[in-house]
Amino acid sequence: MKMEKGKIPYNSLIRSVLRVPFERKETDQVARDGAILSCSLSASDADGVSTISASVNTTVYGGPLAEKLAFYRSLNSALAAGIEPESVMLAMTLPVGEKETTTAERMREFKAAADAENVRIAGGHTAYSNQVNAPVLTVTVSGRAYEPEKPAPGDALILTGFTGDTGAMVLNHACGERLKQRFTGDYLEGTVDAEEHLSAAKSAKILRKMSAVMHDVSEGGILGALWEFAEGHHIGFTVDEKAIPIHQETIEICEYLSGNPYTLLSTGCMLASVKDGDAAVQTLMEAGIPAVCIGVLEPGKKKKLLRNDETRYLDRPQQDFIMELENFG
């Protein structure tokens, strides 16, 4: 099977990556959030709660806002896995010929994101190579983690934020001139706000108090996140597609560029299962975080999507539309 650009398909991840170093029974544990956790037992906290040290990493290839996206995609994956981020490391492999001023600006952007989340930059590695034609940024977030909860049939599925917002923003940065042939500047300006909502730290803190099981919605959009959540936890769901929050600008931009808005990059959104969906949504909304109950978990493995009176079943979602951009990954 010839691999395509972007995140490795879930079945290939299990078959060709995770089952090589891990036993079959362990692959479910490491695949739930699409991130590898390196865990070791540590001393209990003063409150008597036993914690573990853990790390998660993400690699981003160039493209608009690469430094911020690399940081927040790792941060949000860590938060979803129950990690309280303490430090971060950045490894950059950059094209030969890049100006030093450009490299310095990359670090300023990355540091601004880390400072905003009170995460310490512990170190990293920077090199220039003629083997890459776009920046390769690998971010590792480390911190303390608590044993995650497990989802169960009957739990509500909620989504914070608006799916596809980050992707629409990146598309506006990358394809702005083309989009302006169809949309006004004022209309496209709404996508810029997504840069202020890349962090899921606030929503994760609230959801953790409710014993939620979280999965960050990033590459692959909401449909990709639903697939990974269900496959990783061996559980089914019924989701009302019309309940999934999405901005009209995102839909129209994707229609114009022939992409699927529901598989579009959604960094900052958090998918979570909770016992009391109404209470979780109310608490999140009171904290100023957009949140909606989009479905419910069910026994078995059927992934049902409802739209009006029609029911269809989610197949493995297509590749994120954002991967069609040059130098983005």
C-alpha positions in Angstrom: 0.0 0.0 0.0 1.5 3.3 -1.1 1.3 6.0 1.6 0.0 9.4 0.9 0.9 12.8 2.4 -0.3 13.4 5.9 -1.2 11.4 9.0 -0.8 7.6 8.6 -4.2 5.9 8.3 -5.4 4.3 11.5 -5.3 0.7 10.3 -1.7 1.2 8.9 -0.7 2.8 12.2 -1.8 -0.3 14.2 -0.4 -2.8 11.6 2.9 -1.3 10.6 4.0 1.0 13.5 2.5 0.2 16.8 2.6 -3.6 16.6 6.3 -3.6 15.9 7.6 -2.4 19.3 4.5 -3.2 21.3 2.5 -6.3 22.1 -0.9 -6.5 20.4 -2.8 -5.9 23.7 -0.8 -2.7 24.2 -1.5 -1.0 20.9 -5.0 0.1 22.1 -3.5 2.0 24.9 -1.0 4.0 22.8 -3.3 4.7 19.9 -6.2 6.4 21.5 -5.2 10.0 20.9 -2.8 9.4 18.0 0.1 10.3 20.2 2.8 8.1 21.8 3.1 8.5 25.6 6.3 7.6 27.4 5.3 6.9 31.0 7.1 6.1 34.2 5.7 6.0 37.7 6.7 8.9 39.9 6.2 9.7 43.6 2.7 10.5 44.7 1.7 14.2 45.1 1.1 15.8 48.4 -2.6 15.1 48.1 -1.9 11.4 47.8 -2.8 11.1 44.1 -0.4 8.8 42.3 0.9 10.5 39.1 3.0 9.5 36.1 5.4 11.5 34.0 4.6 11.5 30.3 5.4 13.1 27.0 3.7 13.6 23.6 5.1 14.9 20.4 3.8 16.2 17.1 5.6 17.1 13.8 4.4 19.8 11.5 5.9 20.6 8.0 6.0 24.3 7.1 2.9 26.0 5.9 1.2 29.1 7.4 1.4 29.5 11.2 3.6 26.4 11.4 5.2 27.4 14.7 1.9 28.0 16.5 0.3 25.0 15.0 3.2 22.7 16.0 3.0 24.0 19.6 -0.7 23.8 20.0 -1.2 20.5 18.3 1.2 18.9 20.8 -0.2 20.9 23.7 -3.8 19.9 23.0 -2.8 16.2 22.5 -1.1 16.2 25.8 -4.1 17.8 27.5 -6.4 15.3 26.0 -4.3 12.5 27.3 -4.5 13.9 30.8 -1.1 15.5 30.9 -0.4 18.7 32.7 2.2 20.3 30.5 5.4 21.5 32.2 8.0 21.8 29.5 8.4 21.7 25.8 11.2 21.0 23.4 11.4 22.0 19.7 13.5 20.3 17.1 13.7 22.2 13.7 15.2 20.9 10.5 15.2 23.8 8.1 16.0 24.2 4.4 19.5 25.2 3.5 19.4 28.9 2.5 16.9 30.0 5.0 17.8 33.4 6.5 18.9 33.6 10.1 16.3 36.4 10.7 13.6 33.9 9.5 14.8 31.3 12.0 14.8 33.9 14.8 11.2 34.8 13.9 10.2 31.2 14.1 11.6 31.0 17.6 9.8 34.2 18.6 6.5 32.8 17.4 7.0 29.6 19.2 8.1 31.3 22.4 5.1 33.5 22.3 2.8 30.5 22.2 4.7 28.7 25.0 4.6 31.9 27.2 0.9 32.2 26.7 0.4 28.8 28.1 3.0 29.1 30.9 5.0 26.2 29.5 8.8 26.3 29.8 11.0 25.8 26.7 13.5 23.2 28.0 15.6 22.9 24.9 15.7 21.4 21.4 17.8 21.1 18.3 18.1 23.2 15.1 19.8 22.1 11.9 19.8 23.1 8.2 19.6 20.4 5.6 19.4 20.1 1.9 17.2 17.0 2.4 14.2 19.1 3.2 12.5 21.8 1.1 10.1 22.9 3.9 10.6 23.4 7.7 10.2 20.2 9.8 9.1 21.2 13.3 8.9 18.5 15.9 7.5 19.5 19.3 7.7 17.3 22.5 5.5 18.3 25.5 6.3 16.8 28.8 4.6 16.9 32.2 2.6 15.0 34.8 -0.3 12.9 33.9 -3.2 11.3 35.7 -4.7 7.9 34.9 -7.4 8.6 32.3 -11.0 7.6 32.6 -12.7 5.1 30.3 -15.7 5.9 28.1 -18.9 3.8 28.4 -22.1 3.3 26.4 -24.6 6.0 27.3 -22.0 8.7 27.8 -22.7 11.9 25.9 -20.3 13.1 23.2 -19.7 16.8 23.3 -17.6 19.1 21.1 -16.0 22.4 22.1 -15.3 25.1 19.5 -16.2 25.1 15.8 -14.9 22.3 13.6 -12.7 23.4 10.7 -12.0 27.0 12.0 -8.2 26.5 12.1 -8.2 24.9 8.6 -10.3 27.8 7.2 -7.8 30.3 8.7 -4.8 28.4 7.2 -6.6 28.2 3.8 -7.2 32.0 4.0 -3.5 32.5 4.6 -2.3 30.1 1.9 -5.0 30.8 -0.8 -6.1 34.3 0.1 -5.8 35.8 -3.4 -7.8 32.9 -4.9 -10.4 33.2 -2.2 -10.8 37.0 -2.8 -12.0 36.2 -6.3 -15.1 34.8 -4.7 -15.4 36.4 -1.2 -15.1 39.9 0.2 -12.2 40.7 2.5 -14.7 41.4 5.3 -16.2 37.9 4.9 -12.8 36.2 5.0 -11.7 38.3 8.0 -13.8 36.1 10.3 -11.4 33.2 9.8 -8.6 35.2 11.4 -10.2 34.9 14.8 -9.3 31.2 14.9 -5.7 32.1 15.8 -7.0 33.2 19.2 -8.6 29.9 19.9 -5.9 27.3 19.1 -5.5 26.4 22.8 -7.8 23.8 24.4 -6.3 24.3 27.9 -9.3 26.1 29.4 -11.8 23.5 28.1 -9.5 20.6 29.1 -9.3 21.9 32.7 -13.1 22.0 33.0 -13.6 18.6 31.3 -11.0 16.9 33.5 -13.0 17.9 36.6 -15.9 16.1 35.1 -13.9 12.9 34.5 -14.3 13.3 30.8 -12.4 11.2 28.2 -10.9 13.6 25.7 -9.6 13.6 22.2 -8.2 16.7 20.5 -9.7 17.5 17.1 -6.8 18.4 14.8 -5.8 16.9 11.5 -8.7 15.1 9.9 -11.3 17.3 11.5 -14.3 16.1 13.6 -14.9 13.0 11.4 -11.3 11.9 11.8 -11.5 12.5 15.6 -14.7 10.5 15.9 -13.2 7.6 14.0 -10.0 7.6 16.1 -11.9 7.9 19.4 -14.3 5.1 18.6 -11.5 2.8 17.2 -9.2 3.5 20.1 -11.8 2.8 22.7 -13.6 -0.1 20.9 -17.0 1.7 21.1 -19.7 2.8 18.8 -21.6 6.1 18.6 -24.6 7.9 17.1 -23.9 11.5 16.1 -26.3 14.1 14.7 -24.4 15.7 11.9 -26.6 18.8 12.0 -25.5 19.4 15.7 -21.8 19.7 14.8 -20.9 23.4 15.2 -19.3 24.9 12.1 -19.2 28.4 10.7 -20.7 29.2 7.3 -17.4 30.7 6.1 -15.7 27.4 6.6 -18.4 25.5 4.6 -18.3 28.0 1.7 -14.5 28.2 1.6 -14.3 24.4 1.4 -17.1 24.2 -1.2 -15.2 26.8 -3.4 -11.9 24.8 -3.0 -13.6 21.4 -3.4 -12.8 20.2 0.1 -14.8 18.5 3.0 -15.2 21.0 5.9 -15.8 18.1 8.3 -12.3 16.6 7.7 -10.6 20.0 8.0 -7.9 20.9 10.5 -9.6 21.9 13.8 -6.8 22.6 16.3 -8.4 24.0 19.5 -11.5 21.9 19.4 -11.9 19.1 21.9 -14.1 16.0 21.6 -15.1 14.5 24.9 -17.3 11.8 26.4 -19.0 12.7 29.7 -21.7 11.1 31.9 -23.8 14.3 32.1 -23.6 16.1 28.7 -26.0 18.9 29.6 -24.1 19.8 32.8 -20.8 19.8 30.9 -22.1 22.0 28.1 -23.6 24.4 30.5 -20.4 24.7 32.5 -18.3 25.2 29.4 -20.7 27.8 28.0 -20.7 29.7 31.3 -16.9 29.8 31.1 -17.2 31.4 27.6 -16.3 28.2 25.7 -18.6 27.2 22.8 -19.8 23.6 23.4 -22.5 21.3 22.0 -23.7 17.8 22.7 -23.4 16.1 19.3 -24.3 12.5 20.1 -24.0 9.5 22.4 -21.7 6.5 22.8 -23.2 3.1 22.2 -22.1 -0.6 22.6 -20.5 -2.3 19.7 -18.5 -0.7 16.9 -21.1 1.0 14.7 -20.4 4.6 13.9 -23.7 6.1 13.0 -24.2 9.6 11.6 -27.7 11.0 11.5 -29.0 13.7 9.2 -32.7 14.4 9.3 -34.3 11.0 8.8 -31.3 9.4 7.1 -28.7 7.2 8.8 -25.3 6.5 7.4 -22.2 4.8 8.8 -18.8 6.5 9.1 -16.1 4.9 7.0 -12.5 5.8 7.5 -12.4 9.5 6.8 -10.6 10.9 3.8 -7.3 12.7 4.1 -7.5 16.2 5.6 -8.1 18.7 2.8 -5.3 20.9 4.3 -2.7 18.4 3.1 -3.3 19.5 -0.5 -1.4 22.7 0.4 2.2 22.9 -0.8 4.7 22.5 2.0 2.1 21.7 4.6 1.9 18.5 6.7 
